[in-house]
Amino acid sequence: MKTPKQAKAEFEERGLPISSWADERGFSRALVYAVLAGRKKGKRGVSHEIAVALGIKPAPRGLPSP
């Protein structure tokens, strides 16, 4: 897992605009920036999907069978 700071640094190292990454994946640019800035923690919903795609959070495991 990466920290938001590390994820942001990867964009800089690769020369990839964060906005382009967001657009390619259908994410709101503002929400991606909020996750990277730590304003959104990525606990649920789209912010969680963004955090997983950025490598900040692990991919969710399947729910246990009853």
C-alpha positions as CSV (number, residue, x, y, z in Angstrom):
1,M,0.0,0.0,0.0
2,K,1.1,3.6,-0.7
3,T,0.4,6.8,1.1
4,P,-1.5,9.5,-0.7
5,K,1.8,11.4,-0.9
6,Q,3.6,8.5,-2.6
7,A,0.7,8.0,-5.0
8,K,0.9,11.7,-5.9
9,A,4.7,11.5,-6.3
10,E,4.2,8.6,-8.8
11,F,2.2,10.9,-11.0
12,E,5.0,13.5,-10.9
13,E,7.7,10.8,-11.7
14,R,5.8,9.5,-14.7
15,G,4.8,12.9,-15.9
16,L,1.1,11.8,-15.9
17,P,-1.5,14.5,-15.2
18,I,-3.8,13.5,-12.4
19,S,-6.7,14.9,-14.3
20,S,-6.0,12.6,-17.3
21,W,-5.8,9.6,-15.0
22,A,-9.2,10.5,-13.4
23,D,-10.8,11.1,-16.8
24,E,-9.6,7.8,-18.2
25,R,-11.1,5.9,-15.3
26,G,-14.3,7.9,-15.2
27,F,-13.6,9.5,-11.8
28,S,-14.4,13.0,-10.8
29,R,-11.2,15.1,-10.9
30,A,-12.1,16.9,-7.8
31,L,-12.7,13.7,-5.9
32,V,-9.4,12.2,-7.0
33,Y,-7.6,15.4,-5.8
34,A,-9.5,15.2,-2.5
35,V,-8.4,11.6,-1.9
36,L,-4.8,12.5,-2.8
37,A,-4.9,15.5,-0.4
38,G,-6.4,13.4,2.4
39,R,-9.6,15.4,2.5
40,K,-11.5,12.2,1.6
41,K,-10.4,9.1,3.4
42,G,-11.7,6.6,0.9
43,K,-13.8,4.7,3.4
44,R,-16.8,4.0,1.1
45,G,-18.3,4.7,-2.3
46,V,-16.5,6.3,-5.1
47,S,-13.7,7.7,-2.9
48,H,-13.0,4.1,-1.8
49,E,-12.8,3.0,-5.4
50,I,-10.4,5.8,-6.2
51,A,-8.2,4.9,-3.2
52,V,-8.1,1.3,-4.3
53,A,-7.2,2.3,-7.9
54,L,-4.5,4.5,-6.6
55,G,-3.1,1.7,-4.4
56,I,-3.8,3.6,-1.2
57,K,-6.3,1.0,0.0
58,P,-6.4,-2.7,-0.6
59,A,-9.0,-4.2,-2.9
60,P,-12.0,-5.3,-0.9
61,R,-12.3,-9.0,-0.3
62,G,-15.6,-10.8,-0.9
63,L,-18.1,-11.0,1.9
64,P,-18.1,-14.2,3.8
65,S,-20.7,-16.8,2.9
66,P,-23.4,-17.4,5.6
